[in-house]
Amino acid sequence: MKEKTDLAPQWNRTQWAYARMGDVFTSRVPAELSQKVTEALAKSDLYISSYNIMMGNLVDKTGKTYFPADMKLITHWGLRDELKSHYGKPDGLAKQQMVYSVMKRIIDQSIPEMVINNKDYQWNPVNNKVMKNGKEIQFTSEPDKRYEMLLNDFKAEKAVDPYYPVYPTYSQRAFELGMEIPEADVEKLFTSLITAPEIKQVADLISKRLGRKLQPFDIWYDGFKSRSSLNEDDLTAKTSKLYPNTAAFEKNTVNILKKLGWPAERAAYIASKIQVDPARGSGHAAQAAMKGDKARLRTRITEKGMNYKGYNIAVHEFGHNVEQTIDLYDIDNYMMSGVPNTAFTEALAFIFQNRDLELLGINDNNPDKEHLAALDAIWMSYEIMGVSLVDMQVWNWMYANPNATPAQLKAAVIASAKEVWNKYYAPVFGMKDEPILAVYSHMIDNPLYLPNYPVGHLINFQVDGFMKGKNFASEVDRMFKQGRLIPQVWMKGAVGNEISVKPLLDATDVALKAVK
């Protein structure tokens, strides 16, 4: 990585391709060990994909239900998005507090095993009581399965360490080989933002808007988004009519691209390289490995069609697919196909996702639109950076304690979540020892992927800001045809500067003066 950084100003595209070819031979992991890594991750993914909470079966101490009888939400994505959707609504705070109670039960594994993906029981997550036919029954808690999955991921990855002499831990591989930014640099980038004085000012603005003190789940405050003032049921009525099935979404991808500025022929070309499939989980994008194959967009669609949450995620995943198509089919050398790291594909996915209402024909004429976008971006970054720091700490802890049991790992994860919370969030929120930063499912089924999200937010903000006043489609084509340079070189080629928190902090300063 140091050589690539030092030699970047001198290299032409062919020399970059030679270097990327060399990267193919970083290691020689025996097939049986690679298969064990794949098997461990597949089991973790199945565990998470099958982890649903029957929201209509949640009750309070009086037996009252707050959610539709047929609502089934996957952890953590569905729970989080449901919580976000209730700002400013009747019973909204009560619903959010109930969802947060569910999350805490998942984190500490006190959740009754029988209520997971099972609609036969009623459950009060606050006092952790289970009822059947109105009568309380005894239960067994989930036996630390969540942390067993994570520990199995660790053991599988640790087994291949000897075959990476330059990157002998999974953490090093995730950052120096995968992200190509050292872990220490990523941590410094994150802490420089989450300790900025602007964070407390944004928090005070959110508290003022809510008319109450912040609660831990307000890390997901969604009131800066345009859609926060819209009725989600109305949005769902629109999306379910437009997209009753995956075929309907696939057919309309060409129109989505045209709305974003691609000429008809180019839009049809890109859309022809993308296939839409149903998903068991919340959604996923899988890139093609060779020309002639298609990128896959997997999205969850209910029997009633695509609800708004599913549509919002599908637009995000479609952004991934567009990136995957451009930097495979339009690249000058196959060895340069792809992006510097997954944060860059996340950046374009976020840029697409932010335009989801526009793609539905809903225009935002709010004069504070750009200011609100800056406030939303910094608050999202603040949230996910803390979650990422927990993920990073946990992997370092597992390497320091390779013989840990699932119970010991659970205690360590919760301790890490509370430590990060107390250091960076308690001064802003006013309460200590909250475990919420440990709820993310990515920690279990996609280890150390989380840091890519906040880096993606920063890239997204810089790139989106640079494209203002320019042709969106042309700029996306130009930037992503650069292919797999190292991150800072790619950013310089795209916007003229390296990845930085400064543009976001500067925009936040302006926004705080404009938005009340």
C-alpha positions in Angstrom: 0.0 0.0 0.0 2.8 2.4 0.8 4.4 1.7 -2.6 1.2 2.3 -4.4 0.8 5.6 -2.5 4.4 6.7 -3.2 4.4 5.7 -6.9 0.8 6.8 -7.8 1.9 10.1 -9.4 4.2 8.3 -11.8 2.0 5.3 -12.8 -0.1 5.0 -15.9 -3.1 2.8 -16.2 -1.1 -0.3 -17.4 1.2 0.0 -14.4 -1.8 0.2 -12.1 -3.2 -3.0 -13.7 0.1 -4.7 -13.2 0.0 -3.8 -9.5 -3.5 -5.0 -9.2 -2.6 -8.3 -10.9 0.1 -8.7 -8.2 -2.5 -8.2 -5.5 -4.2 -11.4 -6.7 -1.2 -13.3 -5.3 -1.2 -11.8 -1.8 -1.9 -15.2 -0.3 -2.4 -18.9 -1.0 -5.1 -20.1 1.4 -5.8 -23.8 1.2 -9.2 -24.5 -0.3 -10.5 -26.4 2.8 -9.8 -23.3 5.0 -11.4 -20.9 2.5 -14.5 -23.2 2.5 -14.6 -23.1 6.3 -14.7 -19.3 6.2 -17.4 -19.4 3.6 -19.4 -21.9 5.6 -19.1 -19.9 8.8 -20.2 -16.7 7.1 -23.1 -18.6 5.4 -24.3 -19.9 8.7 -24.1 -16.4 10.2 -26.0 -15.0 7.3 -28.7 -17.7 7.6 -29.0 -17.0 11.3 -29.5 -13.3 10.7 -31.8 -13.7 7.7 -34.1 -15.9 9.7 -34.1 -13.6 12.7 -37.5 -12.0 12.6 -39.6 -10.3 15.3 -43.4 -10.6 15.1 -44.3 -7.0 15.8 -48.0 -7.6 16.1 -47.3 -10.0 19.0 -45.5 -7.4 21.1 -47.6 -6.2 24.0 -47.2 -3.7 26.9 -48.1 -4.4 30.6 -51.8 -3.9 29.9 -51.8 -6.3 26.9 -52.0 -3.5 24.4 -50.5 -4.1 20.9 -49.0 -1.2 18.9 -48.1 -2.7 15.6 -50.1 -4.4 12.7 -50.9 -8.0 13.4 -49.0 -9.2 10.3 -45.9 -7.1 10.7 -42.7 -9.1 10.7 -39.4 -7.3 11.0 -35.9 -8.6 10.5 -33.2 -7.6 13.0 -31.7 -5.1 13.1 -32.6 -3.4 9.8 -36.3 -3.8 10.0 -36.5 -2.9 13.6 -34.3 0.2 13.1 -36.3 1.4 10.1 -39.6 0.9 11.9 -38.3 2.9 14.8 -37.2 5.7 12.5 -40.6 5.8 10.9 -42.4 6.9 14.0 -41.0 10.3 14.7 -43.8 12.8 15.1 -46.6 10.2 15.0 -49.3 9.4 17.6 -47.9 6.7 20.0 -44.6 7.2 18.2 -42.5 7.4 21.3 -44.1 4.4 22.9 -43.5 2.4 19.8 -39.9 3.5 19.6 -39.3 2.6 23.3 -40.8 -0.8 22.7 -38.6 -1.4 19.7 -35.6 -0.4 21.7 -36.5 -2.8 24.4 -36.5 -5.6 21.8 -33.1 -4.5 20.6 -31.6 -4.6 24.1 -33.0 -8.1 24.6 -31.3 -9.2 21.4 -28.0 -7.7 22.4 -27.9 -9.3 25.9 -29.6 -12.5 24.7 -32.3 -12.3 27.3 -34.8 -12.5 24.4 -37.1 -15.6 24.8 -36.0 -18.1 22.1 -39.6 -19.1 21.4 -40.6 -15.6 20.1 -37.9 -15.4 17.4 -39.6 -15.9 14.0 -42.6 -17.4 15.8 -46.1 -15.9 15.9 -47.6 -18.3 18.5 -46.7 -16.2 21.5 -47.3 -12.7 22.8 -44.2 -11.0 24.3 -43.7 -8.0 26.5 -40.1 -7.0 25.8 -40.0 -4.4 28.6 -40.6 -6.8 31.5 -39.6 -9.9 29.4 -42.8 -11.9 29.9 -44.2 -14.4 27.4 -47.9 -15.2 27.1 -49.9 -17.7 25.2 -53.7 -17.4 25.0 -53.5 -14.6 27.6 -51.6 -16.7 30.2 -48.0 -16.1 31.2 -45.7 -19.1 30.4 -42.1 -19.9 31.2 -39.4 -19.6 28.6 -35.8 -20.2 27.8 -33.6 -17.3 26.6 -31.7 -17.5 23.4 -28.5 -19.3 24.4 -25.9 -16.7 23.3 -26.4 -17.9 19.7 -25.7 -14.4 18.3 -22.2 -14.5 19.8 -21.6 -18.1 18.9 -22.0 -17.1 15.3 -19.5 -14.2 15.7 -17.0 -16.4 17.4 -17.3 -19.0 14.6 -16.6 -16.2 12.1 -13.5 -15.3 14.1 -12.2 -18.8 14.4 -12.6 -19.5 10.6 -10.8 -16.2 9.8 -8.0 -16.8 12.3 -7.3 -20.2 10.8 -6.2 -18.5 7.5 -3.9 -16.0 9.2 -0.7 -17.9 8.6 -1.3 -17.7 4.9 -1.3 -13.9 4.8 2.3 -13.2 5.9 2.0 -9.4 5.3 -1.5 -9.2 6.9 -1.5 -11.8 9.7 -4.9 -10.8 11.2 -8.3 -10.4 9.8 -8.4 -6.8 11.1 -5.3 -5.9 9.1 -6.8 -7.6 6.0 -10.0 -5.7 6.4 -8.3 -2.4 6.5 -4.9 -2.6 4.8 -5.8 -5.2 2.2 -9.6 -4.6 1.8 -10.2 -0.9 2.5 -6.5 0.1 1.8 -6.7 2.6 4.6 -4.9 1.7 7.9 -7.2 1.0 10.8 -5.5 3.7 12.9 -6.2 6.3 10.1 -9.9 5.2 9.9 -10.3 5.5 13.7 -8.7 9.0 13.6 -11.1 10.0 10.8 -14.1 8.8 12.8 -13.1 10.3 16.2 -12.3 13.7 14.5 -16.0 13.9 13.5 -17.7 12.4 16.5 -15.8 14.7 18.9 -16.5 17.8 16.9 -18.5 20.5 18.7 -21.0 20.5 15.9 -22.3 17.2 17.1 -23.6 18.6 20.4 -25.2 21.5 18.5 -27.0 19.2 16.1 -28.2 17.1 19.1 -29.5 20.2 20.8 -31.4 21.1 17.6 -32.9 17.5 17.5 -34.0 17.8 21.1 -35.6 21.1 20.5 -37.5 19.7 17.5 -38.7 16.7 19.4 -39.7 18.8 22.4 -38.0 16.3 24.8 -34.6 15.1 26.0 -32.8 12.7 23.7 -33.1 9.0 24.2 -30.5 6.4 23.1 -32.5 5.4 20.0 -32.4 9.0 18.8 -29.1 8.1 17.1 -31.5 7.2 14.4 -33.4 10.5 14.4 -34.9 10.8 10.9 -36.5 14.2 11.0 -34.0 15.9 8.7 -35.0 13.8 5.7 -37.6 15.0 3.2 -39.7 11.9 3.6 -40.0 12.4 7.4 -42.9 14.8 6.8 -44.6 12.4 4.5 -47.1 9.6 5.4 -45.3 6.3 5.0 -48.5 4.5 4.3 -49.1 6.8 1.3 -45.6 6.1 0.1 -46.2 2.4 0.5 -49.4 2.6 -1.4 -47.5 4.2 -4.3 -44.5 1.8 -4.2 -46.6 -1.4 -3.9 -48.7 -0.4 -6.9 -45.6 0.4 -8.9 -43.7 -2.7 -7.8 -46.0 -5.7 -7.1 -43.1 -8.0 -7.7 -39.4 -8.1 -8.5 -40.1 -8.3 -12.3 -41.8 -4.9 -12.1 -38.8 -3.3 -10.4 -36.4 -4.9 -12.9 -38.5 -3.7 -15.8 -38.5 -0.1 -14.5 -34.7 0.2 -13.8 -34.2 1.7 -17.3 -36.7 4.4 -16.5 -35.0 5.1 -13.1 -31.7 5.6 -15.0 -33.3 7.9 -17.5 -34.8 10.0 -14.7 -31.3 10.3 -13.2 -29.9 11.7 -16.5 -28.6 8.8 -18.5 -29.5 8.9 -22.2 -32.1 6.2 -23.3 -29.5 4.0 -25.0 -27.0 4.2 -22.2 -29.8 3.6 -19.6 -31.0 0.5 -21.5 -27.4 -0.8 -21.7 -26.8 -0.5 -17.9 -30.2 -1.9 -17.0 -29.7 -4.9 -19.3 -26.7 -5.9 -17.1 -28.8 -6.0 -13.8 -31.1 -8.7 -12.7 -33.6 -8.4 -9.8 -34.3 -11.3 -7.5 -36.4 -11.8 -4.3 -34.5 -11.7 -1.0 -35.0 -13.5 2.3 -33.1 -10.7 4.1 -33.5 -7.0 3.8 -31.7 -6.6 0.5 -28.4 -7.1 -1.2 -26.4 -6.4 -4.3 -24.0 -8.9 -5.8 -21.6 -7.9 -8.5 -20.8 -9.9 -11.7 -17.4 -11.4 -11.8 -17.0 -11.5 -15.5 -18.3 -9.7 -18.6 -21.4 -11.4 -19.9 -22.8 -12.0 -16.4 -25.3 -9.8 -14.6 -25.1 -7.9 -11.3 -27.9 -9.1 -9.0 -30.2 -6.9 -7.0 -31.9 -8.9 -4.2 -34.8 -7.2 -2.5 -37.6 -8.2 -0.1 -41.1 -7.8 -1.4 -44.2 -8.7 0.6 -47.2 -10.5 -0.7 -48.8 -7.0 -0.9 -46.0 -5.7 -3.1 -42.9 -3.6 -2.3 -43.5 -1.4 0.8 -41.7 1.9 1.1 -38.9 0.6 3.3 -38.2 -2.1 0.8 -38.3 0.4 -2.1 -35.8 2.7 -0.2 -33.4 -0.2 0.3 -33.9 -1.4 -3.3 -32.9 2.0 -4.7 -29.8 1.8 -2.5 -28.9 -1.6 -3.8 -29.6 -0.5 -7.4 -26.9 2.2 -6.8 -24.5 -0.6 -6.0 -25.5 -2.4 -9.2 -24.9 0.6 -11.4 -21.4 1.0 -10.0 -20.7 -2.7 -10.4 -21.8 -2.5 -14.1 -19.9 0.7 -15.0 -16.6 -0.4 -13.5 -16.8 -3.9 -15.0 -18.1 -3.3 -18.5 -16.6 0.1 -19.1 -13.2 -0.4 -17.6 -10.1 -0.2 -19.8 -8.3 -3.2 -18.2 -10.1 -6.1 -16.4 -7.5 -6.0 -13.5 -8.7 -2.4 -12.8 -12.4 -3.4 -12.5 -14.2 -2.5 -9.3 -13.8 0.4 -6.8 -11.0 1.1 -4.3 -13.0 -0.4 -1.5 -16.6 -1.1 -0.5 -17.0 2.4 1.0 -17.0 3.8 -2.6 -19.8 1.5 -3.7 -21.7 2.4 -0.5 -21.2 6.1 -1.4 -22.9 5.7 -4.8 -25.6 3.6 -3.2 -26.3 6.4 -0.7 -26.4 9.0 -3.5 -29.1 6.9 -5.3 -31.0 6.2 -2.1 -31.1 10.0 -1.3 -33.0 10.4 -4.6 -35.7 7.8 -3.9 -38.5 10.3 -3.6 -37.4 12.2 -6.7 -37.7 8.9 -8.6 -41.3 8.5 -7.3 -42.1 11.9 -8.8 -42.2 13.6 -5.4 -40.3 16.9 -5.5 -38.8 18.6 -2.5 -39.2 22.3 -2.7 -38.0 23.0 0.8 -35.6 26.0 0.7 -33.6 24.4 3.5 -33.2 21.1 1.5 -29.3 21.3 1.3 -29.0 22.3 4.9 -31.2 19.5 6.1 -29.2 17.1 4.0 -26.0 18.2 5.7 -27.5 17.8 9.2 -28.8 14.4 8.2 -25.4 13.3 6.9 -23.5 14.3 10.0 -26.0 12.7 12.3 -26.0 9.4 10.3 -22.2 9.5 10.3 -22.1 10.1 14.1 -24.3 7.1 14.6 -22.5 4.6 12.3 -19.0 5.7 13.3 -19.7 4.6 16.9 -21.1 1.3 15.8 -18.0 0.8 13.6 -15.7 1.6 16.5 -17.4 -1.2 18.5 -17.0 -3.6 15.6 -13.3 -2.7 15.4 -12.7 -3.1 19.2 -14.5 -6.4 19.3 -12.2 -8.0 16.6 -9.1 -6.7 18.4 -10.5 -8.2 21.7 -11.1 -11.6 20.0 -7.5 -11.7 18.8 -6.4 -10.9 22.4 -8.8 -13.6 23.8 -8.8 -16.3 21.1 -10.2 -19.0 23.5 -13.2 -17.0 24.7 -16.6 -18.6 25.1 -19.8 -17.1 23.5 -20.8 -15.8 27.0 -17.4 -14.1 27.5 -17.6 -12.6 24.0 -21.1 -11.3 24.7 -19.9 -9.6 27.8 -17.0 -8.1 25.9 -19.2 -6.8 23.1 -21.6 -5.2 25.5 -18.7 -3.7 27.5 -17.2 -2.3 24.3 -20.6 -0.8 23.2 -21.0 0.9 26.6 -17.4 2.1 26.6 -17.8 3.8 23.2 -21.2 5.1 24.2 -19.8 6.6 27.5 -16.9 8.2 25.7 -18.5 9.7 22.6 -22.3 9.7 23.2 -23.0 10.1 26.9 -21.7 13.7 26.9 -24.2 14.4 24.1 -27.2 12.3 25.2 -26.9 12.7 29.0 -27.1 9.1 30.0 -24.5 6.4 30.4 -24.0 2.6 29.8 -26.3 2.2 26.9 -25.7 -0.9 24.8 -27.4 0.2 21.5 -24.2 0.4 19.5 -24.0 -3.4 19.6 -27.3 -4.1 17.8 -26.1 -4.1 14.2 -26.5 -7.4 12.4 -23.5 -6.7 10.2 -21.2 -7.5 13.1 -22.5 -11.1 12.9 -22.9 -11.9 9.2 -20.4 -9.4 7.6 -17.5 -8.8 10.0 -15.8 -5.4 9.8 -17.9 -4.3 6.9 -19.5 -1.6 9.1 -16.5 0.9 8.9 -17.2 1.2 5.2 -20.5 2.8 5.8 -19.3 6.0 7.5 -16.3 6.3 5.1 -19.0 5.9 2.4 -21.0 8.7 4.0 -18.0 11.1 3.8 -17.3 10.1 0.2 -21.0 10.5 -0.6 -21.1 14.0 0.8 -17.9 15.1 -1.0 -18.9 13.5 -4.3 -22.5 14.6 -4.2 -21.4 18.2 -3.4 -18.9 18.2 -6.2 -21.7 17.1 -8.7 -24.0 20.0 -7.9 -24.7 21.9 -11.1 -23.1 19.2 -13.2 -24.7 16.3 -15.2 -25.3 13.6 -12.6 -25.1 10.6 -15.0 -22.0 11.9 -16.8 -20.1 12.5 -13.5 -21.0 9.1 -12.2 -19.7 7.5 -15.5 -16.5 9.6 -15.3 -15.7 8.9 -11.7 -16.5 5.2 -11.6 -14.6 4.5 -14.9 -11.5 5.2 -12.9 -11.8 1.7 -11.5 -9.7 0.2 -8.6 -7.2 2.8 -7.8 -6.3 3.2 -4.1 -8.9 5.3 -2.2 -7.1 8.7 -1.9 -5.9 8.6 -5.5 -9.5 7.8 -6.7 -10.9 10.7 -4.7 -8.4 13.1 -6.0 -9.3 12.1 -9.6 -13.0 12.3 -8.8 -13.3 15.6 -6.8 -9.7 16.9 -6.5 -9.3 16.2 -2.7 -8.7 13.3 -0.4 -11.4 11.9 1.9 -12.1 14.4 4.7 -14.6 15.3 7.4 -14.1 19.0 6.7 -16.7 19.5 3.9 -19.3 17.9 6.1 -18.4 20.0 9.2 -18.3 23.2 7.1 -21.7 22.5 5.7 -23.1 21.6 9.1 -21.9 25.0 10.5 -23.8 26.8 7.8 -26.9 24.6 8.3 -27.0 25.1 12.0 -27.4 28.9 11.4 -30.1 28.4 8.8 -32.3 25.6 10.3 -34.4 26.1 13.3 
